[in-house]
Amino acid sequence: MTSNDRPARTGRAPLARHGELPTRHPLRTALAFLLVVVGVVSISSVGVGAYAVWDAANSAVASAVVLDEDEVLPPSIGAIEGGVNVLVVGTDSCEGANANISAACQNGDTAGERNDVTMLLHISDNPRRVTVVSFPRDMIVPIPACPREDGSGDYSAMSAQMLNASYMYGGLACTVKTIEALTGENIQFAASIRWTGVINMSDAIGGVDVCVAGDVNDPHTGLSLAAGQHTLMGWSALQFLRMRHGIGDGSDLGRISNQQQFMSSMVRKLQSDAVLANPPVLFNLATALLSQVSAGQLTLSQSLTNPTLMVQIAMAVKDVPYEDIVFLQYPTRYASGDGASRVLPVTDAADVLFAALRENKALTLTGEASQGMGVEVTGEAAKPTPTATPDPSATPGETTAPVDPVVPEDRVELPSIIAGQTAAQVTCTRPQQ
């Protein structure tokens, strides 16, 4: 079924699209949740400091968002049949220090806080696989009736609205409901992060390596990068994730693939011994993350504030092979007569993807790395060195690397309209032509 086959919903008329606000676009990555996933591993290894992390995590409940009051939270990640879904949202808040980052905030050209970043992280049960699906902010979708955050009633359902309006109407819970209605998935966990939170967390991780295939200059974000490799932190990392005018075809779709390059590189760093084998680094990530909750830069769903579940999620994803960590863009087509701006969901292709996720089948990409020519594939990433384990039959001083059994996989070839890459692929950002 395509988007045109979906029944229309009555309700609030669509908002008028805002003019071009090049400084509005915040984080386009799963940085917030991935740092939750990895950082909390430190809880089991840093003694007294772990109690501070645990206590801070519990304090986050006060500001947490309830997704489903009637749903009983599972005691562990293994209790969730078919895998775990986490929605990660990046918003364009103008509160506090965030206003200094955006000219649109300073000029008053804003209309509430919106989810300009929306990503669904799916972690399968057994075997473990990780899939991150990015949803374009200008995709036209139905938005269901959502409760007002002040408890004064519900917002009316909308039959056709840009996705990034969902957060403005009903906050994180409304964006969750919108993605659940679009995909048919049940989302157990969710988090949203603001600009300043992104800057602080990229500093805490120590930077992420990115590649650009040619000189990049984006006057809208103020970021200029020469061709080659760069390690980005703080403000530069944020602007790299927001940049679109200087790369690919200049579209939001090209920007999504640029962000996927960043995420892929970040995952490889987080899985390296330099991070996961260093408890002080992990502790710093965990405490930095939780500090963003108290600073008002990060909001968690109530389900995600459970420290036990946070640790179990971290343990579930930290050893997933690169080839089974896949970054995808929800399939879309441009709306007729609207140029390179608004897009419509291609639900028949998306149905193939989400059916495969529910059945926990390995994915084979058949499309391009970028639907907006934002990146190009340049090679394969070196696999992490397996941890050596003692062999009782070996002579003293010798070790034997573990050998995983070879299990035949039932793979699903995704429709070519679905763009993306795996963490095993090294990609470089393409300058705008």
C-alpha positions as CSV (number, residue, x, y, z in Angstrom):
1,M,0.0,0.0,0.0
2,T,1.3,3.4,-0.9
3,S,0.8,6.7,1.0
4,N,-2.0,7.6,-1.4
5,D,-4.0,4.5,-0.3
6,R,-4.1,5.5,3.4
7,P,-7.4,6.8,4.7
8,A,-7.4,10.5,5.4
9,R,-7.9,11.8,8.9
10,T,-9.8,14.9,9.8
11,G,-8.6,17.5,12.2
12,R,-6.3,20.4,12.4
13,A,-5.3,22.0,9.1
14,P,-1.7,21.6,8.1
15,L,0.7,24.3,9.3
16,A,2.1,26.7,6.7
17,R,5.7,25.6,5.9
18,H,8.3,27.9,7.4
19,G,10.7,29.8,5.1
20,E,14.2,28.6,4.6
21,L,15.9,28.7,8.0
22,P,19.3,27.3,7.4
23,T,20.4,27.5,11.0
24,R,17.4,25.6,12.5
25,H,18.4,22.0,11.9
26,P,19.8,20.2,15.0
27,L,21.3,16.8,15.6
28,R,20.6,14.2,12.9
29,T,22.1,11.2,14.6
30,A,21.5,8.6,17.2
31,L,24.3,10.1,19.4
32,A,22.1,10.5,22.4
33,F,20.9,6.9,22.7
34,L,24.1,5.3,21.6
35,L,25.9,7.1,24.4
36,V,23.2,5.9,26.8
37,V,23.8,2.3,25.5
38,V,27.5,2.4,25.8
39,G,28.1,4.8,28.7
40,V,26.0,2.9,31.2
41,V,28.2,-0.2,30.9
42,S,30.5,1.6,33.2
43,I,28.0,1.1,36.1
44,S,29.3,-2.4,36.5
45,S,33.0,-1.5,36.7
46,V,33.7,1.8,38.5
47,G,32.9,1.0,42.1
48,V,31.8,4.0,44.2
49,G,31.3,6.2,41.1
50,A,28.7,3.7,39.8
51,Y,26.4,4.6,42.7
52,A,26.5,8.3,41.5
53,V,25.5,7.2,38.0
54,W,22.7,5.0,39.4
55,D,21.4,7.7,41.6
56,A,21.5,10.3,38.8
57,A,19.6,7.9,36.5
58,N,16.9,7.4,39.1
59,S,16.5,11.2,39.5
60,A,15.8,11.5,35.8
61,V,12.4,9.8,36.4
62,A,11.0,13.2,37.6
63,S,11.3,14.6,34.1
64,A,10.6,11.4,32.2
65,V,7.8,11.0,29.6
66,V,5.2,8.2,30.0
67,L,4.6,6.5,26.6
68,D,1.9,4.0,27.8
69,E,0.6,4.1,31.3
70,D,-1.0,0.7,31.0
71,E,2.0,-1.1,29.6
72,V,4.0,-3.2,32.1
73,L,7.7,-2.6,31.7
74,P,9.7,-5.8,31.1
75,P,12.2,-6.9,33.7
76,S,14.9,-7.2,31.1
77,I,15.7,-6.7,27.5
78,G,15.4,-10.5,26.9
79,A,11.8,-10.4,28.0
80,I,10.7,-8.3,25.0
81,E,9.8,-10.7,22.3
82,G,11.0,-9.8,18.8
83,G,13.5,-7.2,19.9
84,V,13.6,-3.6,21.2
85,N,12.6,-0.3,19.6
86,V,14.0,3.0,20.7
87,L,13.0,6.3,19.2
88,V,15.7,9.0,19.2
89,V,14.6,12.6,18.6
90,G,16.6,15.8,18.0
91,T,14.8,19.0,18.6
92,D,15.2,22.7,17.6
93,S,14.7,24.3,21.0
94,C,15.4,27.9,21.5
95,E,15.6,27.7,25.2
96,G,18.7,28.9,27.1
97,A,22.1,28.4,25.4
98,N,20.4,26.8,22.4
99,A,19.3,30.2,21.2
100,N,22.9,31.3,20.7
101,I,23.4,28.5,18.2
102,S,20.5,29.4,15.9
103,A,20.0,32.7,14.0
104,A,16.3,31.7,13.6
105,C,16.0,31.7,17.4
106,Q,17.6,35.1,17.7
107,N,15.4,36.5,14.9
108,G,12.3,35.1,16.4
109,D,11.6,33.0,13.3
110,T,10.4,29.9,15.3
111,A,7.1,28.2,16.0
112,G,7.6,25.9,18.9
113,E,10.0,23.1,19.4
114,R,10.0,20.5,16.6
115,N,11.5,17.1,16.0
116,D,13.8,17.9,13.1
117,V,15.6,14.6,13.8
118,T,13.7,11.3,14.1
119,M,15.4,8.0,14.2
120,L,14.1,4.5,15.1
121,L,16.7,2.2,16.7
122,H,15.8,-1.5,16.4
123,I,17.8,-4.1,18.4
124,S,16.9,-7.7,17.5
125,D,16.7,-10.4,20.1
126,N,18.7,-13.5,18.9
127,P,20.9,-13.1,17.0
128,R,21.6,-9.5,18.0
129,R,21.4,-7.0,15.1
130,V,21.0,-3.2,15.1
131,T,19.1,-1.2,12.5
132,V,18.7,2.6,12.6
133,V,16.0,4.0,10.4
134,S,16.0,7.8,9.7
135,F,12.8,9.6,9.0
136,P,13.0,12.8,6.9
137,R,11.7,15.8,8.8
138,D,9.7,17.1,5.8
139,M,7.9,13.8,5.2
140,I,4.2,14.2,5.0
141,V,2.4,11.8,7.3
142,P,-0.8,11.5,9.4
143,I,-0.3,12.6,13.0
144,P,-2.7,10.9,15.4
145,A,-4.6,12.6,18.2
146,C,-2.0,13.3,21.0
147,P,-2.5,14.3,24.6
148,R,-1.4,17.9,25.5
149,E,1.6,18.0,27.7
150,D,-0.2,20.0,30.3
151,G,-3.0,17.4,30.6
152,S,-5.7,19.8,29.4
153,G,-7.0,17.4,26.7
154,D,-5.9,16.1,23.3
155,Y,-4.7,17.7,20.1
156,S,-6.8,16.8,17.1
157,A,-5.5,14.2,14.6
158,M,-4.1,15.6,11.4
159,S,-4.4,13.7,8.1
160,A,-1.3,15.3,6.3
161,Q,1.4,17.1,8.1
162,M,5.2,17.3,8.1
163,L,6.7,14.8,10.6
164,N,8.6,17.5,12.5
165,A,5.3,19.1,13.7
166,S,4.5,16.1,15.9
167,Y,6.8,17.1,18.7
168,M,5.5,20.7,18.7
169,Y,1.9,19.4,19.2
170,G,2.5,16.8,21.8
171,G,6.1,16.4,22.7
172,L,8.1,13.2,22.7
173,A,5.0,11.0,23.3
174,C,3.3,12.4,20.2
175,T,6.3,11.7,18.0
176,V,6.3,8.1,19.3
177,K,2.7,7.7,18.5
178,T,3.2,9.1,15.0
179,I,6.1,6.7,14.1
180,E,4.2,3.8,15.6
181,A,1.2,4.6,13.4
182,L,3.5,4.9,10.3
183,T,5.5,1.7,10.9
184,G,3.2,-0.6,12.8
185,E,6.0,-1.0,15.4
186,N,5.6,-0.8,19.2
187,I,8.2,1.6,20.6
188,Q,9.2,0.8,24.2
189,F,11.9,3.5,24.8
190,A,12.4,7.1,23.6
191,A,14.8,10.0,24.1
192,S,15.0,13.6,22.8
193,I,18.1,15.8,22.8
194,R,18.7,19.5,22.2
195,W,21.6,21.3,20.4
196,T,23.6,22.1,23.5
197,G,23.3,18.5,24.6
198,V,24.7,17.3,21.3
199,I,27.8,19.6,21.7
200,N,28.4,18.4,25.3
201,M,28.1,14.7,24.4
202,S,30.4,14.9,21.4
203,D,33.0,16.5,23.6
204,A,32.6,13.7,26.1
205,I,33.2,11.0,23.6
206,G,36.4,12.7,22.4
207,G,35.4,13.3,18.8
208,V,34.4,11.3,15.8
209,D,36.4,10.7,12.7
210,V,34.7,11.7,9.4
211,C,35.8,11.8,5.8
212,V,35.1,14.4,3.0
213,A,35.8,13.6,-0.6
214,G,36.4,17.2,-1.5
215,D,36.5,20.7,0.0
216,V,33.2,21.5,1.8
217,N,32.0,25.0,2.5
218,D,28.6,25.6,4.0
219,P,27.9,29.3,4.7
220,H,24.6,28.5,6.4
221,T,26.3,26.6,9.3
222,G,29.7,28.3,9.0
223,L,31.5,25.0,8.6
224,S,34.4,24.6,6.1
225,L,36.3,21.3,5.8
226,A,39.2,20.5,3.5
227,A,39.2,17.2,1.6
228,G,40.4,14.3,3.8
229,Q,40.0,13.0,7.3
230,H,38.8,15.1,10.3
231,T,38.1,14.4,13.9
232,L,35.1,16.5,14.9
233,M,34.0,17.5,18.4
234,G,31.6,20.0,20.0
235,W,30.4,22.8,17.7
236,S,32.1,21.3,14.6
237,A,30.4,17.9,15.2
238,L,27.0,19.6,15.5
239,Q,27.4,21.7,12.4
240,F,28.6,18.6,10.4
241,L,25.4,16.9,11.4
242,R,23.3,19.9,10.5
243,M,25.0,20.7,7.2
244,R,23.2,20.1,3.9
245,H,23.8,23.1,1.6
246,G,27.5,22.2,1.0
247,I,27.0,18.5,0.3
248,G,25.4,16.2,-2.2
249,D,22.3,17.6,-3.9
250,G,21.8,20.1,-1.1
251,S,18.7,18.3,0.2
252,D,17.7,16.9,3.6
253,L,18.0,13.4,2.1
254,G,21.6,14.0,1.4
255,R,22.1,15.3,4.9
256,I,20.7,12.1,6.4
257,S,23.3,10.0,4.7
258,N,26.0,12.4,5.9
259,Q,24.8,11.8,9.4
260,Q,24.9,8.1,8.8
261,Q,28.6,8.3,8.0
262,F,29.1,10.0,11.3
263,M,27.1,7.4,13.2
264,S,28.9,4.5,11.5
265,S,32.3,5.9,12.4
266,M,31.1,6.6,16.0
267,V,29.9,3.0,16.4
268,R,33.3,1.7,15.3
269,K,34.9,4.0,17.8
270,L,32.6,2.9,20.6
271,Q,33.3,-0.8,19.9
272,S,37.0,-0.3,19.8
273,D,39.2,-1.2,22.8
274,A,40.0,2.5,23.2
275,V,36.5,3.1,24.5
276,L,34.8,-0.1,25.7
277,A,37.9,-1.4,27.5
278,N,38.4,1.9,29.4
279,P,36.1,2.1,32.5
280,P,37.1,5.8,33.3
281,V,36.1,6.8,29.8
282,L,32.8,4.9,30.0
283,F,32.1,6.5,33.4
284,N,32.7,10.0,32.0
285,L,30.3,9.2,29.1
286,A,27.6,8.0,31.6
287,T,27.9,11.0,33.9
288,A,28.1,13.5,31.0
289,L,24.9,12.0,29.6
290,L,23.0,12.1,32.8
291,S,24.1,15.7,33.4
292,Q,22.3,16.6,30.2
293,V,19.0,15.4,31.8
294,S,19.4,17.7,34.8
295,A,20.5,20.5,32.5
296,G,17.2,20.2,30.5
297,Q,19.0,19.2,27.3
298,L,18.0,15.5,27.3
299,T,14.5,14.0,27.9
300,L,14.0,10.3,28.5
301,S,10.9,8.1,28.4
302,Q,10.1,6.7,31.8
303,S,11.0,3.2,30.6
304,L,14.5,4.4,29.6
305,T,15.3,5.8,33.1
306,N,15.5,2.2,34.5
307,P,19.2,1.7,35.1
308,T,19.0,-2.1,34.9
309,L,17.4,-1.9,31.4
310,M,20.0,0.7,30.3
311,V,22.8,-1.6,31.3
312,Q,21.1,-4.6,29.6
313,I,20.6,-2.6,26.4
314,A,24.3,-1.6,26.4
315,M,25.4,-5.2,26.9
316,A,23.1,-6.3,24.0
317,V,24.6,-4.0,21.3
318,K,28.2,-3.6,22.2
319,D,29.4,-6.7,20.4
320,V,27.2,-6.7,17.3
321,P,29.3,-7.3,14.1
322,Y,29.7,-4.2,11.9
323,E,27.9,-5.9,9.0
324,D,24.8,-6.3,11.2
325,I,24.7,-2.6,12.2
326,V,22.7,-1.0,9.4
327,F,21.7,2.6,8.9
328,L,18.8,3.2,6.6
329,Q,16.5,6.0,5.4
330,Y,12.8,5.5,5.4
331,P,11.8,5.2,1.7
332,T,10.3,8.3,0.2
333,R,9.5,10.1,-3.0
334,Y,9.3,13.8,-3.7
335,A,5.8,15.3,-3.6
336,S,4.8,16.5,-7.0
337,G,5.1,20.2,-7.7
338,D,7.0,20.8,-4.4
339,G,10.6,20.7,-5.7
340,A,13.3,19.2,-3.5
341,S,11.5,19.8,-0.2
342,R,8.5,17.8,1.0
343,V,8.5,14.0,0.5
344,L,5.9,11.3,0.7
345,P,6.4,7.9,2.4
346,V,6.7,4.8,0.1
347,T,4.9,2.4,2.4
348,D,5.1,-0.7,0.3
349,A,8.9,-0.6,0.3
350,A,8.9,0.2,4.1
351,D,6.6,-2.8,4.7
352,V,9.3,-5.1,3.4
353,L,11.9,-3.5,5.8
354,F,9.7,-3.7,8.9
355,A,8.5,-7.2,8.2
356,A,12.2,-8.3,8.0
357,L,12.9,-6.6,11.3
358,R,10.0,-8.3,13.0
359,E,11.2,-11.7,11.7
360,N,14.8,-10.8,12.7
361,K,16.2,-11.5,9.2
362,A,19.6,-10.2,8.0
363,L,19.3,-7.3,5.6
364,T,21.0,-7.0,2.2
365,L,21.2,-3.4,0.8
366,T,20.5,-3.1,-2.9
367,G,20.2,0.7,-3.2
368,E,22.6,3.6,-3.1
369,A,24.4,4.7,0.1
370,S,22.6,8.1,-0.2
371,Q,19.3,9.1,-1.8
372,G,20.5,12.6,-2.0
373,M,24.1,12.0,-3.2
374,G,25.4,13.0,0.2
375,V,28.1,10.3,0.6
376,E,30.1,7.7,-1.5
377,V,31.4,4.3,-0.4
378,T,35.2,4.3,-0.3
379,G,36.0,0.9,1.3
380,E,35.5,-1.6,4.1
381,A,36.2,-1.0,7.8
382,A,38.7,-3.3,9.5
383,K,37.0,-5.7,11.9
384,P,37.8,-5.4,15.6
385,T,40.4,-7.8,16.8
386,P,38.7,-10.7,18.7
387,T,39.5,-11.0,22.3
388,A,42.1,-13.8,22.9
389,T,41.0,-16.5,25.4
390,P,43.2,-19.1,27.1
391,D,43.6,-22.5,25.5
392,P,44.2,-25.2,28.1
393,S,46.1,-27.4,25.5
394,A,48.4,-24.5,24.4
395,T,51.9,-24.0,25.8
396,P,52.3,-21.3,28.4
397,G,52.1,-17.8,26.9
398,E,50.0,-18.8,23.9
399,T,46.4,-17.8,23.4
400,T,43.7,-18.8,21.0
401,A,41.1,-16.4,19.5
402,P,37.5,-17.6,19.8
403,V,35.9,-19.0,16.6
404,D,32.2,-18.4,16.1
405,P,30.2,-21.2,14.5
406,V,29.0,-20.5,10.9
407,V,25.2,-20.3,10.8
408,P,23.4,-20.0,7.5
409,E,21.4,-16.7,7.3
410,D,18.0,-16.1,5.9
411,R,18.5,-12.7,4.3
412,V,16.0,-10.2,2.9
413,E,17.0,-8.0,-0.1
414,L,15.6,-4.5,0.6
415,P,14.0,-2.6,-2.3
416,S,16.5,-0.4,-4.0
417,I,14.6,2.8,-3.1
418,I,15.8,2.3,0.5
419,A,19.2,4.0,0.8
420,G,21.7,3.3,3.5
421,Q,25.0,1.7,4.7
422,T,26.3,-0.7,7.2
423,A,29.0,0.1,9.9
424,A,31.3,-2.2,7.8
425,Q,31.3,0.3,5.0
426,V,33.5,3.4,5.0
427,T,31.9,6.4,3.4
428,C,33.0,9.9,2.6
429,T,30.9,13.0,2.3
430,R,30.5,14.4,-1.2
431,P,30.8,18.1,-1.8
432,Q,27.8,19.7,-3.5
433,Q,28.1,19.7,-7.2
